[in-house]
Amino acid sequence: MTQTVFSNLNLFNGEDNKIFTDSYIVVDDQTGKIAEIGTGLTPQADKTVDLNGQYVIPGLINCHTHIIMDPQTPDGDSSANVVEATVRAIKHLHELLQSGVTYIRECGSTYDIDIALNNLIKRGELANVPEILPSGRPYSMTGGHGDMPNFGHLVDSPDEMRKAVRQGIKKGARTIKVMATGGVMTENDFMDDPQLSESEIHAAVEEAHHKGFTVAAHAEGNPGIMNAIKAGVDSIEHGFYVNDEEIELMLKKGTYLTPTIVGAWAFIEYAPGKVPDWEMAKISAAWGDLRPNITRAKNAGVPITLGTDAGTPFNDFKMTPKELPLLVEQGFTNFEALQTSLNSAKLMKITDQYGTLTAGKYADFLVLKENPLEKITAVVQKDKAVYKKGQRAY
């Protein structure tokens, strides 16, 4: 057994609101797991990497991505064929890892490409990419948000949902994505349009929970957000118009909220004049409301996750770190913003191996020049070192 010790570092372990100075991390080179963490005198090992007083934090866990989408198009280009979409997805996985994302939950993938790529990663045939919790295709009503070429499973009753989810799980889906409301990228629906019914969503929840898997609901407005919460989903995705009644029910049920603020920010910042007027009008109307609503949910105690909706227009795959400063601008502390990544790990049920830097977990970590607890923009550093299972990837 060989070991590598990373020495002379300042550690943010992901769960304590402090920096452990003069620290070291010992990694088992065979397993990629942390064997020991400590401070003070550095132990002997087969190899030593001096990090020169830089800051080490856990790799970011992004629980809402669409690796098959093209962020330079108004609709994500779901019409691409399976070869084009797969090549694009692999490119995006590399970009995610380079930005500091070491694990993703895919929330809707054409042709079930994320399932195929996850299988390649597990077999060791695709390297230097984040690990994937795959969803396969999302589940949408006919004519709803998700009824796009090669994308959604179209279901129009609880029984159709039940069968489709069973088929998705058989193919390899390990989380389920349902469309509870309209959205920004589909012309003929709106954020406050309820789509899949409570009973249809509940059928998906029941089937997923039987297998120990989770359900994420695209839910931007009301009453769709409430329908999804009542149906028992594990996370509300976007939640732009979440209200006090829904927040109260989320607290009772333990529902997570994934705000994807950077996705909306990218629209406001880069999309004017480049997307259809109807698409721009939707996000512009929501931008002033979504930020205080998300902060109010956080202040009430709703667990907020790190997810960016990467792949939507102008929301590219290097933007995950930008979500954290945007959260701080809306009233999150630096520590609360950083905790969203750990909350993603909790939602995804992977905290036994990922999410914090402690002995026995995988050595997925980033090396930053500045202290993110003092300066949250430290995570946006473009030339950060990224380690996956103890091996430097970027």
Buried (B, 14 or more C-beta within 10 A) or exposed (E): EEBBBBBBBBBBBBBEEEBBEBBBBBBBBEBBBBBBBBEEEBBEBEEBBEBEEBBBBBBBBBBBBBBBBBBEBBBBBBBBEBEBBBEBBBEBBBBBBBBBBBBBBBBBBBBBBBBBBBBBBEEEEBEBBBBBBBBBBBBBBEEBBBBBEBBBBBBBEBEBBBBBBBEBBEEBBBBBBBBBBBBBBBEEBBBBBBBBBBEBBBBBBBBBBEEEBBBBBBBBBBBBBBBBBBBBBBBBBBBBBBBEEBBEBBBEEEBBBBBBBBBBBBBBEBBEEBBEEEBBEBBBEBBEEBBEBBBBBBEEEBBBBBBBBBBBBBBBBBBBBBBBBBBBBBBBEBBBBBBBBBBBBBBBBBBEEBBBBEEEBBBBBBBBBBBBBEBBBBBBBEEBBBBBBBBEBB
